Every structure is written in C-alpha cells, then in structure tokens.
Amino acid sequence: MNYLNKLTVILLATTIIPMQAQKTKENFSQYFIKAFTTDQQVIEATITFYKEDRGNSTVLLNMFSKDETFTYTGGKVKVFVMTYHDALNHHYEMVSDEVRSLFYILRKRLEQQGIKLLVQGARRHYYMIRHFKQNFRAVKLVLGKRYDYNSAEIINIFDPENDFSQIATVQEQEEYLNQWFESITGVKYDENKRDSE
C-alpha cells in the first residue's frame, strides 16, 4: 500500500461524510473525538465543520487574549461553521471567516466548562500559524528556530492525543507562541527556502 492510499485509509477512519449533508453543505466533515474534564473523566464528543453562504453574518475572530466579532452586511458571504456536541450535553455552534478562530474559540469556551479536547492541536508546542488559518493543520514551533514548511512537523489538529499531560490551554499555547516569536528575533530566514515564517 503506497503512502497516498495509507493516508486515504486514515482519513476515512476519522472522517465521516453523510451523503445528505455532503449535498447541502460545502466541505462537510465530522470528527469523533475524545475530551476530558477537570477530574479526568474522558467523554465522547463530535465536531462538525462545513462552509456555507450566509447573509448578514456575525463572525467570531480569535484575537489572542480576547475574542472579537465582526458583522458582514449587504449580502451573502461564505463562512465556516463549526458545531460541537459531547456526552455531557454541551453544544456549541460558531461561525467565522477562518477555521483557526473557530478552533481556538471553541476550546476557550470548553475550558470555561472545565473541558479540554484530547487532540493533537491542543498540544502546547503546536499552533495554527497564518499559513494554516483556513485548514485543520498546525505546526510544531521550536524555540530559536524559524518555521520551515518543507521540514516542519505538521499535524492534523483533530488527530487523537491520549496523554493528558500534553494538552495545554489556549492561553498556554498563546504564551508559548509569544515565546517562540521572541526566540526567533534576529534569526535569519533560510534564503534557500521560500516558505519560512
């Protein structure tokens, strides 16, 4: 089995695309994940994601320490929609014009309820930098080293992570991101590589 076929098998195992939803919602995907509570009770959760045209939409924007809203008026705009439902009956639906904002705002809301997602995208050293704000990928940031797309460790944010100790809050990830930015001050770009941050 070649690499592409293995990747297809992995994606089919973690993503379910119902035919009816696929016809009505653009880029519909559904993830069955685990989360855990402050007393380390593991719970099942479902996240759905899709794009659609909406008129006069108010969208969420993740702006580090605070979240902002912006309202599009005067016609339809294509937005991303993310829903979350878990076994403890928490339910959220959020709308944004970028995937990254949805992921971090969802996690902040869940953290207020004492819940953290057991996913790779919640690990401290990973972040959805600007190259990945419209998809489900995050990159591992290494202090003192610029991000290089060609050699970086890139993960799918919804891939499972079973080690509770690896899961950080959004604030902890943002603090690490700021440390990383400070650590690369003065570090030169690799002139042979075009996709560096």
C-alpha positions, 0 to 999 in steps of 0.5 A: 500500500503506497503512502497516498492510499495509507493516508486515504485509509486514515482519513476515512477512519476519522472522517465521516461524510453523510451523503445528505449533508455532503449535498447541502453543505460545502466541505462537510466533515465530522470528527469523533473525538475524545475530551476530558474534564477537570477530574479526568473523566474522558467523554465522547464528543463530535465536531462538525465543520462545513462552509456555507453562504450566509447573509448578514453574518456575525463572525467570531475572530480569535484575537489572542487574549480576547475574542472579537466579532465582526458583522458582514452586511449587504449580502451573502458571504461564505463562512465556516461553521463549526458545531460541537456536541459531547456526552455531557450535553454541551453544544456549541455552534460558531461561525467565522471567516477562518477555521483557526478562530473557530478552533481556538474559540471553541476550546476557550469556551470548553475550558470555561466548562472545565473541558479540554479536547484530547487532540493533537492541536491542543498540544502546547508546542503546536499552533495554527500559524497564518499559513494554516488559518483556513485548514485543520493543520498546525505546526510544531514551533521550536524555540530559536528556530524559524518555521520551515514548511518543507521540514516542519512537523505538521499535524492534523489538529483533530488527530487523537492525543491520549496523554493528558499531560500534553494538552495545554490551554489556549492561553498556554499555547498563546504564551508559548507562541509569544515565546517562540516569536521572541526566540526567533528575533534576529534569526535569519530566514533560510534564503534557500527556502521560500516558505519560512515564517 
